[in-house]
Amino acid sequence: MKGEAVGLKVGVAKQEPAIAGLIEGILNQLGVEHTSSDLERVPCVVDARDGQKEGPNPAARTGATVYIDDFLPVHETMLALQGRPVASNGFYKEPHLSARSRAFLDSIRQSFFSKGLPLVTKIYWPQDAPGCLVLTHDVDWLSYSPLHKSVVRGRPGSRYVWLLLRYATGRRFGYNVQSMIKTESEFSVKSTFLFRTHYASHAEKLEGAIRQCQGSGCEVALHAAKKSHKSPEAMVLEKSTMERITGSPVSGLREHALKFEYDETWKCIEAAGLQYDMTFGENETTGFRAGLCHPYRPLGADGSTYSLLEIPTSFMDWTAIHVGMDYAKIEALLTRLIGTVTSLNGCLCVNFHNTYVDRDLFPGIESAYRGLISQCKAAGFWVATAKECADWWTRREKAALNAFSEDGALKLDLEDPLILPKVYWPDGRVELLGQLKYAKSHE
């Protein structure tokens, strides 16, 4: 191919719409540029054994063919993207589909290498961070009593008597918005606080809590309730009410108690014009319910792709309290999650409630919260609000990255200088090219 410019995009064979949406979504997650035209000229073509439509004969292609079915179970993946994943047992849900997607990427890479060509992908996170930590806080209540059974169960003896005495003399627990912001400022990070539009008690604290968040640079999002998970009208009303309270647009939400209805909840969120959701998780287990550890665009029951992003929440402090985990077990679980996410360059979205990040009521949760931030910072994670994560992922999807190989030299046309290219060379080297438009030959 000397003297001829070879485009380094992956070709995608013509498919049924639902499978086409699935393939496009997986390639976007992996940061692989792709095209559905000129399949005879690309180094590698992605196809599916299930769902093919008539198109160019695979035997006529000059590029190798990689079948996504050989790595990802197409039907199972589609069900997961639609919000009805195959049921699995166990307390910890592995991101098994993300792991299989990585194997799929490895096969694409080897197809390029077999032709002596590099594979160029987009970095996952800003400055090529190994993962993203999204800190979120559902504000279910604006106070919390030491008489609550969760406190009674975990704090027997003289220490509990001390809590009761403090409560009797006017000490109020559970608000913690200001102290959480202070903790995060010590680590130079920001988080997303999700508020309800109405509180039965201590409602007078709502406006002050929101102003504290806004003043600190934290994000304010919607902790939706009132049947909005199955009523578009209720969702639109809750969003507009929250925007009236905050005086600014609201970008995303998590449903209270993770209420989710297949083929309904995402429709309601889409109808309200929200950018992202963090509802699709489980209350009594931890990990990745859909088997995916990256943000993704869900699929509708009809195979269409939603415009909203689902940011998978993989840890919630309530779950740890509910199953009676002590600090050591919580720390071990969070360390496991960090390792899993790092291995796949994924997103670790966690939910620490304001009422539980309380040193007096739940010292193990408060310590785990601090430890998580510290560990992720030390590992080089990008720590972001939910909106920052969604904005970045959308920007990454939209940024064109055109790569060509000509006379042994790599040529790049970068549309967005922040979405940097990562080059995998056939000799085993991996190179982050920064903002350079051209790289020297690696022959």
VENWOUR-V482799 format. One record per run of one state. SS is the DSSP state (H for helix, E for strand, C for the rest). FROM is the first residue (numbers start at 0). LEN is the number of residues. Records with the same first field share a line. If there is no record, write none. Layout:
SS->FROM-LEN  FROM-LEN
This chain:
C->0-5  7-2  12-2  15-1  30-3  35-8  47-4  52-5  60-3  70-3  81-10  93-2  113-5  122-3  128-3  139-4  144-4  154-3  168-4  173-3  186-5  195-7  216-2  224-7  246-5  258-6  271-4  277-8  287-8  296-2  299-5  305-3  310-2  322-4  344-2  351-11  378-3  384-1  398-2  406-2  414-6  424-5  432-5  439-4
E->5-2  9-3  14-1  33-2  43-4  51-1  63-4  91-2  118-4  131-8  143-1  172-1  191-4  218-6  251-4  275-2  285-2  295-1  298-1  304-1  308-2  312-4  346-5  381-3  400-6  408-6  420-4  429-3  437-2
H->16-14  57-3  67-3  73-8  95-18  125-3  148-6  157-11  176-10  202-14  231-15  255-3  264-7  316-6  326-18  362-16  385-13
